[in-house]
């Protein structure tokens, strides 16, 4: 394989992994340990001083997690990655490296409801301020930039509506402002979209969703594109200035194009502590091996279900970028030609009450707060994931009172359509 770059499916199975050198085990072992023995005092000192790479303590790094990190970095086209306990933890660790109290970051208004809540409320206690922009109006991002802006945050495919974001256009705004573009690629996965190819500097995922794919393990990951100069302009002292806890090392100067991933590990994960369990890393690695197979089936099923719903008399509208009539179809063709994802919303003519009623009548779709499972899932966002928002904010985020969100699984599409038909008829 030395004369060619492996394909996506090959990387999904092999990237980062080798047979265990001690036992010959072909599957990546679960290194279920808290700590690792040092060779001697000098070895220990070099590890703690960032003068050598190796394992110290599972809160900071673990061999099972390292395989997961290398695999996702390879799939996304990044230079390095850091696995953490959840997608929310990934967002906290990323912004901790970029933000000081009083700083701002710009976020697309169409986001997962939990992210909206985290950005609006939880981050206030850190003194981090979010400024909202409309992903359908690129100029709104330009207008939101101030001298305090430290980052722009978007989703490649927005949750819950499944709308496609124009990554390249917003990347241009970020470049002009001299700030990194962070893209949450959870709903697309790198099988459908690789944001780094379109100008992203940092990619985050909830590994819990399509990458893990089986609804059994929480996890998050941060991927460093290696494209941003953290020393320019003095905006990011965590990366550009001497770190007193590491004898004055400047992370950008020392680690170059993977300095951000190192900062997230040795400053963020070390002190905030949201470590990923090695067992969860093992489960997610196993899920990633079938990612290309699953994602294609997810997308094919989702398109069939969306087409059925678009023709049903009880349905007011369907928001799925894979439909030719959808306003995001051209962006889907550009960014996600293999499929527009498996998460989308539709509106019911009966409004809020009809949405609540529908989820209770479905039998094959599971009513729960997750996406990206092999099983098909349903939720009424206005009464659950987005319930903390007022009605105006719900509508702006694509989760109005009449909206139902589906995460279409890999079952037989005919069975999914039959379940929706009986529930809508009832």
N, C-alpha and C positions, 0 to 999 in steps of 0.2 A: 504493500500500500504506500510505500515511500514516494512513488512517482506520481501519485494523484491525491487529490483532496477527497476524503471519504464523503459519501452522500449523507443526507439527513437521517435516513433510517439506520444507516450504519453507525453514525454518531450516537443516535438515541440508544443503541444497544451497547456500544463499546467505549465511548469517550470517557476518559478518566480511569478506566478499570483495567486491571491485569489480574491473572490468577494469583491467589494469595501465595507469597513466596515461601511461607513456612509449611502450609498444609496442602497447597495445590488447589484449594477450593476455587471453583470458577465463579460462583456468585460472590459479590462483594460481602465480606463478613460484617457482622454487626459488632463494632468495637465498643461494647457496653461497659465502659470504664470511665471513671472520673478523671484519672491522672495517668501520667506516663513517666517511666523511669528515665533519668538522665544518665548519660555515659559517665560523666564526671563533673566536677565543679565548673570547669571551663566551659563544657558543653551547656550546662544550665545557664551560666552567665551570658553566653552568646545568644541563647534563645530568648531570654528575658530582655536583652538589649537590642533585639531585632537585627542582630548580626548574622543569624543563621535561621533557616526555616526548619520547623519541626513541631512536635506536639508537646504541649505543656499540661493543659487542663482542658477538658471537654467544653467548658464554657467558652473558650477561645477558639478551639479547633479540635477536630476528631477525624481519624482516617476515613470512616464511613462517610461523614459529611463532606470530606474533601473530594471524594469521587463524585458526589452529587454536584458540588460546586463546579468542578471542572467540566462535567457533562453539560450543565445548563449554559455555562459560559461558551462552550463550543457550539451548542445549538443556536445561541443568540448572536454569535460572532463577536463576543467580548473578549477582553484580555484576562479577566479574573472575575470571581464571584464569591459571595458570602451567603451561606444559608443561615437563617434565623428561625425563630419559633413560629412566626405567622406573617401574613402579608402586612398586617398593621405594624408589627415589629419592624419589618423592613422599612416602612415609611418613616418611622421614628428614627431609626439608626441613620438613614440617608440624610434626613434634614438636620440631625444633630451635627453632622460634619460641615454643614453649609450655613447654618443660621446662628445669629447672636440675638439676645433679647432686643426687641424693637425692629428686627428685620421683617421683610415681607417675602412671600412667594405667591406667584400667580397660579391659580388652578382653574381648569376647565369646569364649568358649572355642571356638566353632565358627567357624574361620577357615581360610583357605588355609594349607597346611602351611609354606610359605616365610615367611609373616607370623608364624606361631607361633615359628618358629626365630629370625627377626629380633628379635622382641620379647623372647624368653626369653634369648637369648645375645648377639647383637651389640649390643643397646642397653645391656647391662650395662656395657660399656666407657665409655659416656657417663655412667654413673650414673643412667640412667633405669630405673625399676622397673615392671614390668607386674604387675597384679593381675587374675586371671581371674574372670569371672562367667559365669553360665549364661543364654544368651539365652531359654531356656524358663522361667526363673525371674526375673522382673523384680526381685523383692525382693533377689536376690543382687547386683545392681548397687548398690542402696541400701546394703546392708551393706558393700560394698567401699569406699565413699567415706570418705576421711580428709582431714585438713587439707592433706596433701601431694598430693591428687588434682588433676591439671591438665587431664584430658580423658577422654572415654569414646570408645572405638573399636569399631565394629561393621561387619558386612557386611550389605547389604540382602538379598541372596540369598547364603547361606553356601556357600562352597566347602569340601569337595566335595559335600556331601549335597544341596544345592539347597534347604535349608530357608529359610523366609521369617522375617525378623526383625521384631518389632513396634517399628518405628522411633518411633512417636509415644509409646509407653509409656516407652521408654528416654530419649527426649528430655525427658520430664517429670522423670525422675531427674536428668538433666544440668542442667536449668534450676534445680531445687531446690538442687543442689550448686554452682551458679554456675560451671560449666565447659562448654566447647564439646563438642558431639556431632560426631564425625568418622564419616562413613559411606563405606565402600568400596563403590562402586556398579558395580564391574566386571562382575559376572555379569548384572545387570539391564539396564544401560545406561539412559540417560534415556528411551528409548522405552517401557520397561516401568514403571520407578519413577523418580520425581524426589524424592530424599530431602529436599531443601530444603522441599518442600511439606508435609512431615510433621515438620519440626522440626530437621533437620540444620543445623549451622552451617558445616561444611566437608565437601566431597565429594572423594574421590580415586578415580582410575581407573588401572588398567593399560590404557593405550591399545592395547597389544599385542593385546588380546583383542577383544571384540565391536565396539568403536568403530572400530578399524582393520579388523578382520574377515577379513583374508586371510593371516594368519600370515607376513607378510613384513617387519615393522618393529617394533622395540621402542619403547616410549614410555610416559610416565606423565603425569598431569595433576592439578592441585590447583584446586578451584573454591571461591571465597569466596562464602558466601551473603550476607554483609553484614549479618548478623543479631545478631552478638555484640558487646557493649560491652567492649572490651579494656582500658579504663581503670578499670573497676569493681573495687574491692577490692585493687588493686595486685598481682594475681596474675601479670600478664604484662608484666614490665618491658621485654621486647624491643619491645613495641608501645606501652606507655604512658609509658616514661621517655625522656628526651632521648638521642638516639643521637650519641655523640661523633664517629663517622666521617662524620656528615652535619650538622655544625655545630649540634648540639643539637635537631634536628627530633624532635618526638614524632609517630610514625607514625599513631597513632589520631587525634590532633588534626588532623593535616595532611591525611590521606587518607580519613578517615571510613569509609564503609561498604565500601571496598575496601582498607582498611589491611592486612588480613591477607595478601592476595595480593601487595601491595607488599612487605611484610616478607619473604615467601618468596622474592621475586625479589632484593631489594637486600641482604638479609642472608644468606639461605640459599643460593640459587643462586650468588650472587656469590662466596661463600667456599668452599662445598662443591664446586661446579663440575659437577654432573651435568647438563650441557646436552644438550638434544635436538638431534640433527642436523636441519638444514632439509630434507634429503632425506627423512628419516623423517616429518617433519611433513607434507610434501607427500603421501607415500603414505597416511598416516592420514587426512588431509583427503579424499582420493579415496575411501577406504573409508567415511567418515561419510556421504557423499552417498547411499549406498544403505542406510544403517542401518535405516530403518523397513521397507523391503522384506525385508531379510535377517532381521531379528529376528522378524518375524511368521512367516516360513517356518521359522526355527529352532524357534520355540515349537510350531508346528503339528506339525512332524516329531517333536519330543521327546515330545509327548503321545501320538502314535501308537505310538512305540517303547516308551514306558513302559507303555502298555496291553497291548502284546504281551508284554512281559517279565512283567507281573503275572500273566499266565495260563500262564506256562511252568513245567512241572514241575521243572526244574532250578534254578529261582529261588526263594529263600527269602522275599525281600521286596524291594519297590521303594520308594525314597524319592524321590517326585516330587510337589511341591505341587500340580501340576495335576490329580492324580487325586482324585476326590471322596472317596475313603476315606482320603486322607493327612491326618495330624494338622495340617499347615500349610495345608490347603486354604482354610479361612476367611480366614486372613491373606493368602493369595494372591489371593482374591477382592477383598479390601479394597485391597491395595497394588499388585497387578499384574493387573488385570482383563483385559488383552490377552493374557496368557500368563504362565506360571510360569517362564520361562527355558528354556534348552537344556542346562543342566548338571545332572546328577543321578546318584545312585548306586543300585546294587542289590546284594543279597547273594546269594551262591551257596551251595547246600546242601553243596557239596564243600569249603567253607572256603578257606584260603589257597592250597592247591595248585590248586584249581579256578579261582581267580581268575588265577593265573599262567598256567595252561594256556589259558584262554579268550582272553587278549589275544594269545597267539601263534598262535591259529587264525583270528582274524578277518582278512579280506582287504580289505574296503572301508574299514573303520575303521582309521585310522593309529594305531599305538602310539607315543605321544610325550607329553612333559610340556608341554602347552599346552591352552588352551580358547579358544573364541570364533572358531574358524576356519570358513571356508565348508565345509571338509572335516570329516567326522565323525571324532572322535578318541576314543581309549580309553586308560585307564591303570589299573594296580592300585596304589592309593596306598600301601598298607602296605609294598610292596617298593620304592617310589620316592619320591614327593613327601613322604610322611609317615614314611619309614623311620627318621628321626632320633628319632622319638618312641617311648616304651615302649608296650606293648600297651594299657595302661589309658588313656594319653593318646590313642592312636590311636582307640580306641572313643569317647572323649568328644568327639573332633573329627569323628566321623562317618566315620572311615577305618579301620574294624576289619579284621582279617586276611581276612575273606571278602568284602570290599567291592570293587566295580569301579566306576570313574567313567566316565561317557560325556559327551562334549560333542557334541551332535547337530548335524550340519551342514545344508546346504540341498540335498542330493541328493534323489532320489525316495525317499519313505519306504518304498515296497515293496522297494527294493533294500537299504536299511539293515536292514529286518526280515529279509529273506532271508539276509543275511550273519550276523546274530546267530543265526538259526535253525540254520544249518549249523554254526556254531562251538559252540553249545550242544549240538547233537546229537552232534558229534564227541567 
